[in-house]
Amino acid sequence: MKKLTGVPASAGKAIGKAYVYESEILPEIKRYTILKDQLEAELKRLEAAYDKAEKELQSIHKKALGEAAGQADIFAAHIMMIQDPEIMDQVKTEIKQTLENAEFVVRKIYGKLAQTMEASGDPMFSERVADINEISGHLLRQLLHVQKKTLKIPDTDVIAAADDLSPSEILAMNKNHVKGLVLRTGGRTSHIAILARTFNIPAVMGLASSFDEIMDGSELAIDGDSGAVYIDPGKDELEKFRNSVFHNSSAEISVKSAGLPAETKDGRGVLLKANIEFPEEAGAACGYGAMGIGLYRSEFLFLGSGKAADEEQQYAAYSSVLKTMGKLPVTIRTVDIGGDKLLPEFDSGDEKNPLLGWRAIRFSLSRPQIFKIQLRALLRAGVNGNARIMFPLITGIEELEKALALLEEAKSECKKLRQPIAEKIETGIMIEVPSAAITADLLAEKSDFFSIGTNDLIQYTLAVDRGNEKVDYLAQPLHPAILRSIKMTIEAAGKKGIKTSMCGEMAGDPKLTAVLIGLGLDELSMTAPSIPLVKKIMRELTSAECEDLAGELLAGKSAAANSALLQTWTNKRLKSVPELAQ
């Protein structure tokens, strides 16, 4: 067995035979000179190619509206690009001045544009390179009279492997048989990654030269959560991997549960929301039945291009999500950089323990001008929907008070410029460290809501490095200390009349749904594809039996004992949910 590591681009796990797809290679484009009396005909040939390519792109956009409405803007942007009069004029002018054939000039002009974007080193511009290549490809095929190569997926389940794919290719392929994607290039912000998440297809990208290890027909097991790709795993490894894969029936469950309320059998409602990283994911979240966005990570606005986005860029991104979600609440977390998410623009120096160092709210409070840019953008965007602001890694009341004071300053600055803002925007905090859970009663006095971030809460409470394979077995969500911290936080919030959400990985784990309901959480926020199954499980239970289960676990003495108790309870109580079978 060989293990490759790439970029985890779309969550989920999949097993299947590799179907290696060779990317389309256009015929050699020859350069030849046209006569002056042929110039008019050559320009008409170019215009006809633009018209046909635009119609082709409009057809693709129409298909996207039917299959991936939330991401249809990707294809709408392609139409706008091919309609761009400035680039078309450049091509026409070049043909007139050089008397070179249209296809050669198209490749030259669009190629130079792509090279300029690539040379910038900006990941955001790199994504535009893929768009430019898509547009020029449509034009060249029309000029060369070449039929576009289609990705013909066999009538069996496969893991599609390719150097690269275009958005139109992933839209056109038979997604019923594609259980996963493995690509040589690309990353989490690419259009392919966004579409893979929309279609709930696990994906690993950016394998670079190691991609050559994958042979057509070889057995693959891919993990879109960690970025691991296993080639020809042994029988034992394959069985272990298979046991960790929940039945991939999210789409089917989503259809069945779309119109059903997220509540227990006795009518206790728990809001199910989605975690997102990019604005484009909001539309897909609605398709899975999300009742809002419980965690909108804003880091991409700071890490995507290697520097912090300006106020207008941030305002546009937040507004986009708010408009998509309408009246549904959108909780936007202020930037959580530092630790394992470094921003070159702000060198934190040589930190021996970066996850205990200059990160999250500590970074923001130490850079008030940068922080207020984000706060102003959030306040302004708030008029476009139901926005809530959430501060990460709060360890005590002093940090919360400082953050709220800067928010007031940001409000004043917006008002001086007569900018419309959301006056009564709710503010809350993430409970991620033991000190926040222990002083939750104090923090509740100045918070409108709590959101428990279990990934960090487990890490800091149990002193476990999440990235260290030697100790990751200690990161147990059912450890008595974790359960007690969650219960303590919920009770403190309840006494002050505020609600508690959970947005860490525990929230989307269907095996823990009954436990979390029993502990008293008001909201659960997770990756959107997890919502249908969590809802299905919720509707199988009563709040009383969930509370009884939580009570037994709170009295447990160890994580191992609690895990065994929960599995026994699940096997007995949730036989009707095959996804939980073990």
ZAVO-5777 format. One record per residue (C-alpha): residue number from 1; x, y, z. Coordinates in pm, 1 decimal. Example, Ala and Ser with C-alpha at 12.3 -4.5 7.8 and 13.67 -1.06 7.14 Angstrom:
% residues 2
PT seq       xx       yy       zz
PT   1   1230.0   -450.0    780.0
PT   2   1367.0   -106.0    714.0
% end
This chain:
% residues 582
PT seq       xx       yy       zz
PT   1      0.0      0.0      0.0
PT   2    116.8    353.0    -80.9
PT   3     -5.3    666.3     90.4
PT   4     -9.7   1001.2    -91.4
PT   5    -92.3   1332.4     71.1
PT   6   -263.1   1620.2   -104.6
PT   7   -496.5   1907.0    -23.5
PT   8   -823.4   1807.8    150.6
PT   9  -1066.8   1986.0    -81.5
PT  10  -1407.0   1826.3    -16.7
PT  11  -1493.8   1637.0    300.8
PT  12  -1583.3   1270.2    309.3
PT  13  -1428.6    931.5    239.5
PT  14  -1460.5    705.4    -60.5
PT  15  -1334.5    373.4   -194.4
PT  16  -1325.9    268.1   -558.1
PT  17  -1126.7    179.1   -869.2
PT  18   -923.6    461.9  -1017.1
PT  19  -1053.8    592.9  -1346.9
PT  20   -763.9    797.1  -1483.2
PT  21   -890.1   1063.2  -1720.3
PT  22   -647.1   1215.7  -1965.2
PT  23   -717.8   1584.9  -2001.9
PT  24   -815.6   1717.6  -2339.5
PT  25   -530.8   1821.3  -2567.3
PT  26   -625.8   2046.3  -2856.9
PT  27   -467.2   1990.7  -3198.9
PT  28   -151.2   2183.2  -3274.5
PT  29   -237.9   2543.1  -3353.6
PT  30    -43.8   2656.4  -3655.5
PT  31     39.7   3016.3  -3737.3
PT  32    -19.6   3137.9  -4088.7
PT  33    -60.6   3473.0  -4259.5
PT  34   -388.2   3583.8  -4410.1
PT  35   -413.2   3814.2  -4708.1
PT  36   -554.9   4163.8  -4664.8
PT  37   -856.9   4078.8  -4876.1
PT  38   -921.0   3784.7  -4637.1
PT  39   -917.9   4003.9  -4325.9
PT  40  -1290.2   4073.9  -4317.1
PT  41  -1375.5   3705.4  -4354.5
PT  42  -1126.5   3615.3  -4078.4
PT  43  -1286.0   3868.3  -3840.3
PT  44  -1629.3   3727.4  -3918.6
PT  45  -1497.3   3378.2  -3848.0
PT  46  -1375.2   3504.1  -3509.9
PT  47  -1709.2   3668.6  -3429.9
PT  48  -1894.0   3348.9  -3520.4
PT  49  -1667.7   3154.4  -3285.0
PT  50  -1742.8   3400.8  -3003.9
PT  51  -2117.9   3367.0  -3068.8
PT  52  -2111.4   2986.2  -3070.4
PT  53  -1886.5   2967.9  -2764.0
PT  54  -2116.0   3206.4  -2576.0
PT  55  -2420.5   2992.4  -2659.5
PT  56  -2231.5   2686.8  -2539.6
PT  57  -2150.5   2859.7  -2210.7
PT  58  -2511.1   2973.7  -2170.2
PT  59  -2623.2   2613.2  -2210.7
PT  60  -2378.4   2507.2  -1939.4
PT  61  -2502.4   2788.5  -1713.9
PT  62  -2861.5   2671.8  -1764.4
PT  63  -2760.8   2319.1  -1662.0
PT  64  -2585.8   2460.3  -1354.4
PT  65  -2900.8   2646.1  -1250.6
PT  66  -3079.9   2312.2  -1245.6
PT  67  -2810.8   2104.4  -1073.1
PT  68  -2604.8   2347.2   -865.6
PT  69  -2799.0   2673.0   -840.4
PT  70  -2583.7   2797.5   -554.6
PT  71  -2273.0   2776.1   -771.8
PT  72  -2423.8   2891.9  -1101.2
PT  73  -2236.8   3221.5  -1061.9
PT  74  -1917.7   3036.1  -1157.9
PT  75  -2062.8   2972.6  -1502.3
PT  76  -2229.0   3313.5  -1524.8
PT  77  -1881.0   3463.2  -1478.8
PT  78  -1759.2   3265.9  -1781.0
PT  79  -2034.5   3420.4  -1992.6
PT  80  -1934.0   3767.0  -1873.7
PT  81  -1569.3   3696.5  -1956.9
PT  82  -1641.2   3583.1  -2311.8
PT  83  -1859.4   3891.2  -2358.8
PT  84  -1579.1   4120.5  -2239.6
PT  85  -1544.9   4373.4  -2527.6
PT  86  -1196.6   4480.6  -2422.3
PT  87  -1039.7   4137.2  -2470.9
PT  88  -1233.2   4078.4  -2792.8
PT  89  -1107.4   4413.9  -2925.8
PT  90   -750.1   4313.6  -2835.4
PT  91   -787.1   3995.5  -3040.1
PT  92   -936.4   4182.9  -3336.9
PT  93   -669.4   4454.2  -3326.7
PT  94   -392.3   4192.6  -3316.3
PT  95   -537.7   4015.2  -3619.2
PT  96   -561.3   4344.1  -3811.3
PT  97   -206.4   4448.2  -3725.0
PT  98    -28.3   4115.0  -3771.9
PT  99   -255.4   3949.4  -4029.1
PT 100   -221.1   3627.8  -3827.6
PT 101   -495.2   3365.6  -3820.6
PT 102   -766.9   3393.8  -3555.6
PT 103   -694.9   3075.5  -3357.3
PT 104   -324.5   3162.0  -3324.8
PT 105   -409.0   3513.2  -3200.6
PT 106   -672.6   3384.1  -2956.2
PT 107   -418.1   3149.2  -2803.7
PT 108   -158.5   3428.7  -2792.0
PT 109   -378.8   3696.8  -2629.5
PT 110   -550.6   3470.7  -2376.8
PT 111   -220.5   3294.8  -2308.4
PT 112    -48.0   3622.3  -2221.2
PT 113   -336.6   3713.9  -1993.3
PT 114   -310.2   3377.7  -1815.6
PT 115     68.3   3414.2  -1778.4
PT 116     26.3   3757.7  -1622.5
PT 117   -222.8   3620.7  -1370.9
PT 118     -1.7   3321.0  -1292.3
PT 119    308.4   3535.5  -1244.5
PT 120    136.5   3743.0   -974.9
PT 121    166.6   3453.4   -729.5
PT 122   -176.2   3545.2   -594.3
PT 123   -392.4   3230.7   -544.8
PT 124   -703.4   3431.5   -629.1
PT 125   -552.3   3524.4   -967.4
PT 126   -445.4   3162.7  -1018.0
PT 127   -812.2   3065.1  -1005.4
PT 128   -877.3   3320.9  -1279.2
PT 129   -618.0   3137.9  -1492.6
PT 130   -845.4   2832.4  -1492.5
PT 131  -1135.0   3054.9  -1603.7
PT 132   -927.2   3208.0  -1884.5
PT 133   -821.7   2864.0  -2007.6
PT 134  -1185.1   2752.5  -1999.8
PT 135  -1293.0   3050.2  -2213.5
PT 136  -1007.1   3022.5  -2463.5
PT 137  -1070.1   2647.3  -2489.8
PT 138  -1430.8   2706.5  -2595.7
PT 139  -1318.6   2962.0  -2854.8
PT 140  -1041.2   2746.7  -2996.5
PT 141  -1264.8   2443.3  -3032.1
PT 142  -1509.2   2652.5  -3233.8
PT 143  -1232.9   2791.5  -3456.3
PT 144  -1075.2   2448.2  -3505.5
PT 145  -1411.4   2270.6  -3545.0
PT 146  -1318.3   2026.1  -3267.4
PT 147  -1581.2   1854.3  -3055.0
PT 148  -1524.7   1897.4  -2681.6
PT 149  -1397.9   1578.2  -2520.5
PT 150  -1642.7   1449.0  -2261.8
PT 151  -1554.7   1276.0  -1937.5
PT 152  -1721.1    938.2  -2000.7
PT 153  -1753.8    772.1  -1662.2
PT 154  -1802.7    391.3  -1670.3
PT 155  -2130.6    247.4  -1542.7
PT 156  -1954.3    138.1  -1225.1
PT 157  -1850.2    329.0   -914.0
PT 158  -1507.6    491.4   -958.1
PT 159  -1268.5    746.8   -816.6
PT 160  -1206.8    991.8  -1102.0
PT 161   -838.8   1087.8  -1124.8
PT 162   -712.0   1363.2  -1354.0
PT 163   -445.2   1628.4  -1391.5
PT 164   -720.5   1887.8  -1380.1
PT 165  -1089.8   1925.2  -1455.5
PT 166  -1291.1   2223.4  -1569.8
PT 167  -1613.9   2329.5  -1396.1
PT 168  -1810.9   2227.4  -1705.9
PT 169  -1655.0   1878.4  -1698.0
PT 170  -1755.9   1810.4  -1339.2
PT 171  -2103.4   1941.9  -1421.0
PT 172  -2138.8   1710.2  -1721.2
PT 173  -1998.0   1389.1  -1572.8
PT 174  -2214.1   1105.9  -1436.4
PT 175  -2198.4   1196.9  -1069.5
PT 176  -2393.2    886.7   -966.3
PT 177  -2085.8    675.5  -1034.8
PT 178  -1814.6    920.6   -927.6
PT 179  -1757.3    846.9   -559.9
PT 180  -1450.1   1068.0   -528.4
PT 181  -1208.9   1298.5   -710.3
PT 182   -829.5   1298.3   -707.6
PT 183   -649.3   1576.4   -896.8
PT 184   -286.1   1660.1   -963.4
PT 185   -358.4   2033.8   -932.8
PT 186   -600.2   2261.5   -747.0
PT 187   -688.2   2347.7   -389.1
PT 188   -976.5   2424.2   -152.6
PT 189  -1060.7   2758.0   -313.3
PT 190  -1075.6   2625.1   -670.3
PT 191  -1405.7   2608.1   -854.4
PT 192  -1369.6   2229.8   -879.2
PT 193  -1337.0   2203.2   -501.1
PT 194  -1643.1   2421.6   -449.3
PT 195  -1846.2   2213.5   -695.8
PT 196  -1724.1   1887.6   -538.7
PT 197  -1851.8   2010.9   -201.4
PT 198  -2179.7   2114.2   -365.3
PT 199  -2227.8   1762.8   -507.5
PT 200  -2105.7   1597.0   -185.5
PT 201  -1814.4   1427.5   -365.5
PT 202  -1504.7   1368.4   -147.2
PT 203  -1199.6   1521.1   -314.7
PT 204   -823.8   1541.5   -268.4
PT 205   -632.4   1786.3   -487.3
PT 206   -283.3   1926.0   -530.8
PT 207   -104.9   1587.2   -540.3
PT 208    156.6   1728.6   -780.8
PT 209    417.0   1472.0   -898.2
PT 210    290.9   1199.9   -663.2
PT 211    -21.0   1182.0   -882.4
PT 212    184.6    973.3  -1127.2
PT 213    173.7    685.6   -875.0
PT 214   -197.5    635.2   -954.2
PT 215   -262.6    376.5  -1224.0
PT 216   -591.4    324.9  -1405.9
PT 217   -790.8     49.3  -1233.9
PT 218   -592.0     52.7   -910.8
PT 219   -788.2     39.5   -583.5
PT 220   -807.6    378.2   -413.0
PT 221   -926.7    488.6    -70.6
PT 222   -942.6    866.5    -34.5
PT 223  -1000.2   1084.2    269.4
PT 224  -1126.0   1431.4    179.0
PT 225  -1098.1   1538.3    542.7
PT 226   -722.9   1477.2    581.3
PT 227   -604.1   1482.9    219.0
PT 228   -481.4   1121.0    226.7
PT 229   -497.0    892.7    -78.1
PT 230   -423.7    521.9    -28.6
PT 231   -325.0    319.3   -335.6
PT 232   -403.5    -52.9   -330.1
PT 233   -459.6    -76.2     46.0
PT 234   -432.3   -426.0    194.0
PT 235   -737.0   -623.5    304.3
PT 236   -705.9   -519.1    669.3
PT 237   -640.8   -153.8    589.7
PT 238   -929.1   -147.8    342.3
PT 239  -1168.5   -300.2    593.9
PT 240  -1059.8    -51.2    859.0
PT 241  -1111.1    234.8    614.9
PT 242  -1447.0     96.5    502.5
PT 243  -1568.7     76.8    863.2
PT 244  -1492.5    444.5    906.3
PT 245  -1708.4    543.0    609.6
PT 246  -2072.5    626.4    675.9
PT 247  -2310.5    519.9    401.7
PT 248  -2291.6    793.8    141.8
PT 249  -2663.6    861.6    132.6
PT 250  -2673.2   1229.5    223.6
PT 251  -2834.8   1330.9   -105.2
PT 252  -3109.4   1068.4    -71.8
PT 253  -3174.9   1154.9    293.2
PT 254  -3170.4   1525.5    205.0
PT 255  -3453.5   1482.7    -45.8
PT 256  -3662.0   1284.7    201.7
PT 257  -3606.3   1522.7    492.1
PT 258  -3607.9   1857.1    309.2
PT 259  -3960.0   1955.1    413.1
PT 260  -3946.9   1802.2    761.5
PT 261  -3878.7   2007.2   1075.5
PT 262  -3559.2   1944.9   1271.8
PT 263  -3716.7   1823.7   1594.6
PT 264  -3740.8   1522.3   1819.8
PT 265  -4040.8   1287.7   1824.1
PT 266  -4188.0   1487.2   2113.3
PT 267  -4146.9   1820.4   1934.1
PT 268  -3827.5   1966.8   2076.3
PT 269  -3665.5   2172.5   1801.6
PT 270  -3290.9   2211.1   1754.7
PT 271  -3168.6   2446.6   1483.5
PT 272  -2939.8   2276.0   1233.4
PT 273  -2702.4   2517.7   1063.8
PT 274  -2405.7   2494.4    828.7
PT 275  -2038.3   2578.1    864.5
PT 276  -1890.7   2745.8    555.8
PT 277  -1556.6   2890.5    449.9
PT 278  -1638.3   3052.8    115.7
PT 279  -1936.3   3263.7      2.7
PT 280  -2011.9   3016.3   -276.9
PT 281  -2095.4   2745.4    -21.0
PT 282  -2399.3   2928.4    118.7
PT 283  -2631.5   2824.8   -163.8
PT 284  -2540.2   2457.7   -127.9
PT 285  -2601.7   2478.1    247.9
PT 286  -2962.4   2578.0    182.1
PT 287  -3001.4   2273.1    -40.8
PT 288  -2915.5   2046.6    251.5
PT 289  -3176.9   2212.7    469.8
PT 290  -2953.8   2446.1    672.1
PT 291  -3155.4   2682.8    891.1
PT 292  -2881.1   2941.7    876.8
PT 293  -2502.9   2964.1    886.6
PT 294  -2371.5   2880.5   1231.8
PT 295  -2007.6   2945.3   1147.6
PT 296  -1883.1   3150.9    855.4
PT 297  -1504.2   3138.3    876.3
PT 298  -1356.7   3463.0    748.9
PT 299   -995.7   3343.0    717.3
PT 300  -1008.0   3305.1    338.0
PT 301  -1029.1   3685.2    316.4
PT 302   -694.5   3706.4    493.5
PT 303   -511.6   3394.2    376.5
PT 304   -632.1   3358.2     17.2
PT 305   -398.9   3619.2   -128.4
PT 306   -141.4   3624.0    150.8
PT 307   -263.8   3955.5    285.8
PT 308   -573.0   4095.0    453.0
PT 309   -856.6   4187.3    219.9
PT 310   -962.0   4552.0    227.4
PT 311  -1290.8   4672.3    371.6
PT 312  -1479.7   4671.2     42.8
PT 313  -1368.9   4316.9    -44.2
PT 314  -1479.1   4195.1    297.0
PT 315  -1806.6   4386.1    276.2
PT 316  -1883.0   4223.6    -61.4
PT 317  -1805.9   3871.3     65.5
PT 318  -2018.3   3903.7    380.8
PT 319  -2302.3   4069.4    188.9
PT 320  -2303.7   3789.1    -66.9
PT 321  -2369.0   3525.2    200.3
PT 322  -2626.0   3737.8    382.6
PT 323  -2821.8   3799.4     62.9
PT 324  -2813.6   3429.9    -23.0
PT 325  -2947.4   3331.9    320.3
PT 326  -3218.5   3600.8    328.8
PT 327  -3378.6   3620.1    675.1
PT 328  -3190.9   3317.9    807.7
PT 329  -2917.5   3400.2   1063.3
PT 330  -2554.0   3411.0    954.3
PT 331  -2292.2   3394.1   1229.8
PT 332  -1963.0   3536.7   1103.5
PT 333  -1653.9   3463.4   1309.7
PT 334  -1393.0   3736.3   1317.4
PT 335  -1062.6   3623.7   1175.0
PT 336   -890.5   3331.1   1343.5
PT 337   -535.5   3341.4   1210.0
PT 338   -209.3   3256.0   1379.1
PT 339   -123.4   2917.0   1519.2
PT 340   -136.0   2683.7   1219.3
PT 341   -281.3   2952.7    989.7
PT 342     -3.2   3200.8    923.8
PT 343    -33.4   3536.0    746.3
PT 344    299.9   3640.2    587.8
PT 345    201.2   4005.4    618.8
PT 346    216.2   3974.1    998.5
PT 347    514.5   3764.4   1101.7
PT 348    457.8   3621.7   1448.8
PT 349    824.6   3534.2   1484.1
PT 350    956.0   3205.7   1613.9
PT 351    679.7   3084.4   1843.6
PT 352    761.2   2759.7   2024.0
PT 353    392.7   2687.1   2085.4
PT 354    201.0   2874.7   1813.0
PT 355   -137.3   2721.8   1906.5
PT 356    -90.0   2873.6   2252.5
PT 357     39.3   3198.6   2112.5
PT 358    -50.7   3497.0   1897.9
PT 359   -371.8   3391.0   1727.4
PT 360   -745.2   3458.8   1687.3
PT 361   -878.5   3738.0   1914.0
PT 362   -526.4   3799.1   2047.5
PT 363   -409.4   3888.9   1698.4
PT 364   -715.4   4107.0   1635.5
PT 365   -684.6   4300.0   1961.5
PT 366   -313.9   4361.3   1900.3
PT 367   -392.0   4503.3   1554.6
PT 368   -696.8   4724.3   1625.2
PT 369   -685.8   4904.3   1290.4
PT 370   -693.0   4574.8   1098.8
PT 371   -963.5   4447.2   1334.4
PT 372  -1180.4   4755.0   1287.0
PT 373  -1164.4   4718.6    909.0
PT 374  -1329.3   4379.9    951.7
PT 375  -1578.0   4509.4   1209.7
PT 376  -1682.2   4799.9    986.0
PT 377  -1730.1   4563.1    692.2
PT 378  -1942.8   4334.8    912.2
PT 379  -2156.5   4620.3   1042.5
PT 380  -2216.3   4756.5    694.6
PT 381  -2290.9   4414.5    545.6
PT 382  -2534.4   4349.7    830.2
PT 383  -2802.5   4560.7    659.7
PT 384  -2823.8   4293.6    386.9
PT 385  -2949.1   4016.0    612.5
PT 386  -2951.9   3867.4    959.5
PT 387  -2585.9   3891.9   1064.0
PT 388  -2428.1   3797.8   1395.3
PT 389  -2066.4   3861.2   1497.8
PT 390  -1868.6   3598.6   1688.1
PT 391  -1529.9   3643.6   1857.2
PT 392  -1294.4   3339.5   1866.3
PT 393  -1069.7   3208.4   2145.4
PT 394  -1202.5   3432.4   2420.4
PT 395  -1031.2   3332.0   2745.6
PT 396  -1183.9   3587.3   2982.6
PT 397  -1408.8   3887.6   3027.8
PT 398  -1130.4   4141.6   2961.9
PT 399  -1080.4   4023.7   2602.7
PT 400  -1453.9   4031.8   2537.8
PT 401  -1483.6   4385.8   2676.2
PT 402  -1196.1   4506.4   2456.8
PT 403  -1350.7   4348.0   2147.8
PT 404  -1688.4   4506.5   2219.7
PT 405  -1523.3   4847.0   2276.4
PT 406  -1356.8   4826.8   1934.3
PT 407  -1691.7   4730.5   1783.4
PT 408  -1840.8   5050.4   1925.7
PT 409  -1552.5   5249.1   1777.0
PT 410  -1618.2   5086.6   1440.0
PT 411  -1986.5   5184.2   1465.4
PT 412  -1889.9   5546.1   1533.7
PT 413  -1652.7   5553.1   1238.6
PT 414  -1923.4   5420.8   1004.5
PT 415  -2170.1   5679.9   1131.3
PT 416  -1923.8   5962.3   1072.6
PT 417  -1910.6   5852.0    708.7
PT 418  -2290.8   5821.0    708.5
PT 419  -2270.2   5456.4    611.2
PT 420  -2580.4   5243.2    684.3
PT 421  -2504.5   4976.4    944.8
PT 422  -2683.7   4704.8   1141.7
PT 423  -2744.3   4888.4   1468.8
PT 424  -2863.8   4594.6   1680.2
PT 425  -2631.1   4325.5   1555.2
PT 426  -2593.8   4034.6   1797.8
PT 427  -2245.7   3951.8   1931.2
PT 428  -2132.0   3624.4   2081.6
PT 429  -1822.2   3425.6   2160.3
PT 430  -1672.7   3085.6   2095.4
PT 431  -1616.2   2866.7   2398.6
PT 432  -1292.0   2692.8   2305.9
PT 433  -1072.4   2694.7   2615.0
PT 434  -1125.2   2569.6   2971.8
PT 435  -1112.0   2922.1   3118.4
PT 436  -1408.3   3026.3   2900.1
PT 437  -1614.8   2724.0   3004.6
PT 438  -1532.8   2774.5   3372.8
PT 439  -1623.2   3146.9   3360.3
PT 440  -1915.6   3105.8   3122.3
PT 441  -2145.1   3266.5   3379.5
PT 442  -1937.1   3585.8   3365.1
PT 443  -1902.0   3583.4   2987.9
PT 444  -2276.9   3530.5   2946.1
PT 445  -2342.3   3871.5   3100.5
PT 446  -2191.2   4043.7   2795.3
PT 447  -2276.6   3791.7   2523.4
PT 448  -2586.4   3745.0   2311.9
PT 449  -2499.3   3380.2   2241.8
PT 450  -2234.9   3111.5   2290.6
PT 451  -2093.2   2872.1   2031.2
PT 452  -1884.1   2579.7   2152.8
PT 453  -1585.8   2503.9   1931.6
PT 454  -1516.8   2143.5   2027.3
PT 455  -1203.4   2096.9   1814.1
PT 456  -1006.9   2343.6   2025.9
PT 457  -1196.9   2271.8   2347.9
PT 458  -1086.2   1906.8   2328.4
PT 459   -732.4   2006.5   2233.5
PT 460   -686.1   2253.6   2518.1
PT 461   -882.2   2067.6   2784.9
PT 462   -707.8   1733.9   2728.9
PT 463   -368.4   1881.1   2628.3
PT 464   -371.2   1690.8   2297.9
PT 465   -201.4   1813.4   1981.2
PT 466   -461.4   1742.8   1712.1
PT 467   -190.5   1708.8   1447.8
PT 468     24.6   1459.5   1637.9
PT 469    -57.6   1102.0   1534.9
PT 470    119.2    966.0   1844.8
PT 471   -135.3   1120.4   2082.3
PT 472   -444.2   1176.8   1868.4
PT 473   -607.6    871.4   2030.5
PT 474   -642.5   1087.2   2343.3
PT 475   -869.2   1340.2   2167.0
PT 476  -1189.2   1182.4   2296.2
PT 477  -1512.8   1384.3   2271.6
PT 478  -1679.8   1159.1   2530.8
PT 479  -1414.6   1224.9   2795.0
PT 480  -1595.3   1326.2   3117.5
PT 481  -1407.9   1658.8   3122.4
PT 482  -1539.2   1750.3   2777.1
PT 483  -1898.8   1653.1   2852.9
PT 484  -1891.5   1841.2   3184.0
PT 485  -1743.7   2152.0   3017.3
PT 486  -2020.8   2149.5   2757.0
PT 487  -2291.9   2102.5   3019.5
PT 488  -2144.3   2376.7   3239.8
PT 489  -2145.2   2619.2   2946.7
PT 490  -2505.2   2540.5   2847.0
PT 491  -2631.7   2582.5   3203.4
PT 492  -2450.1   2913.9   3250.7
PT 493  -2597.7   3044.4   2924.5
PT 494  -2947.7   2926.9   3018.0
PT 495  -2940.1   3113.0   3348.0
PT 496  -2866.9   3436.6   3159.3
PT 497  -3132.5   3364.9   2896.2
PT 498  -2896.1   3315.7   2600.0
PT 499  -2870.0   3019.9   2361.8
PT 500  -2577.6   2786.0   2309.9
PT 501  -2469.9   2641.6   1976.3
PT 502  -2196.6   2396.6   1886.1
PT 503  -1993.2   2435.7   1567.6
PT 504  -1706.3   2191.0   1613.9
PT 505  -1673.6   1844.2   1460.8
PT 506  -1880.8   1688.9   1739.5
PT 507  -2187.9   1875.2   1611.3
PT 508  -2183.0   1692.3   1277.3
PT 509  -2104.1   1347.3   1415.3
PT 510  -2432.7   1151.5   1386.6
PT 511  -2319.4    910.7   1659.3
PT 512  -2324.3   1201.4   1905.1
PT 513  -2653.8   1364.6   1800.9
PT 514  -2855.2   1206.8   2084.4
PT 515  -2587.4   1305.2   2338.7
PT 516  -2579.5   1669.2   2227.8
PT 517  -2958.1   1700.0   2232.3
PT 518  -2959.4   1547.4   2579.8
PT 519  -2699.1   1794.5   2705.0
PT 520  -2936.8   2077.1   2607.1
PT 521  -2780.9   2245.8   2306.6
PT 522  -3010.0   2485.5   2117.4
PT 523  -2826.9   2471.6   1783.9
PT 524  -2587.6   2242.1   1599.5
PT 525  -2373.1   2372.2   1313.2
PT 526  -2182.2   2138.7   1082.9
PT 527  -2066.6   2079.5    726.0
PT 528  -2381.9   2103.6    514.9
PT 529  -2384.9   1740.7    387.4
PT 530  -2402.9   1620.3    749.9
PT 531  -2734.8   1797.0    815.8
PT 532  -2978.3   1544.1    658.8
PT 533  -2851.2   1245.5    858.7
PT 534  -2839.8   1439.4   1185.3
PT 535  -3197.9   1550.3   1123.3
PT 536  -3303.4   1194.1   1045.5
PT 537  -3156.5   1069.3   1375.3
PT 538  -3309.5   1355.0   1572.4
PT 539  -3654.8   1267.4   1444.3
PT 540  -3611.9    908.0   1567.3
PT 541  -3565.7   1015.6   1930.4
PT 542  -3748.9   1179.8   2218.9
PT 543  -3586.7   1454.2   2421.0
PT 544  -3643.0   1252.1   2741.6
PT 545  -3440.9    951.8   2625.2
PT 546  -3165.0   1183.3   2500.8
PT 547  -3151.5   1351.9   2842.3
PT 548  -3135.3   1015.1   3017.1
PT 549  -2846.9    911.2   2791.2
PT 550  -2659.6   1236.5   2855.0
PT 551  -2709.8   1192.4   3229.1
PT 552  -2553.7    844.9   3219.8
PT 553  -2256.9    971.8   3019.8
PT 554  -2202.1   1268.1   3252.2
PT 555  -2174.1   1018.7   3536.6
PT 556  -1923.9    807.6   3339.7
PT 557  -1571.5    766.2   3465.3
PT 558  -1378.1    745.7   3136.9
PT 559  -1398.8    808.1   2765.5
PT 560  -1368.8    435.7   2694.2
PT 561  -1657.4    348.7   2926.8
PT 562  -1870.8    624.3   2775.3
PT 563  -1794.1    510.7   2418.9
PT 564  -1897.5    154.3   2501.0
PT 565  -2216.5    274.2   2671.6
PT 566  -2308.9    494.8   2376.1
PT 567  -2248.4    217.0   2122.0
PT 568  -2466.7    -23.5   2316.2
PT 569  -2740.8    240.3   2342.2
PT 570  -2714.6    321.1   1969.2
PT 571  -2731.1    -44.5   1862.8
PT 572  -3044.2    -88.0   2072.6
PT 573  -3223.7    241.6   2010.6
PT 574  -3127.1    333.8   1653.5
PT 575  -3156.2      5.7   1465.2
PT 576  -3360.9    191.3   1203.1
PT 577  -3059.6    405.4   1106.5
PT 578  -2824.0    179.2    906.1
PT 579  -2571.9    463.6    873.9
PT 580  -2483.9    410.3   1242.2
PT 581  -2436.3     34.7   1214.9
PT 582  -2107.6    -96.3   1347.4
% end
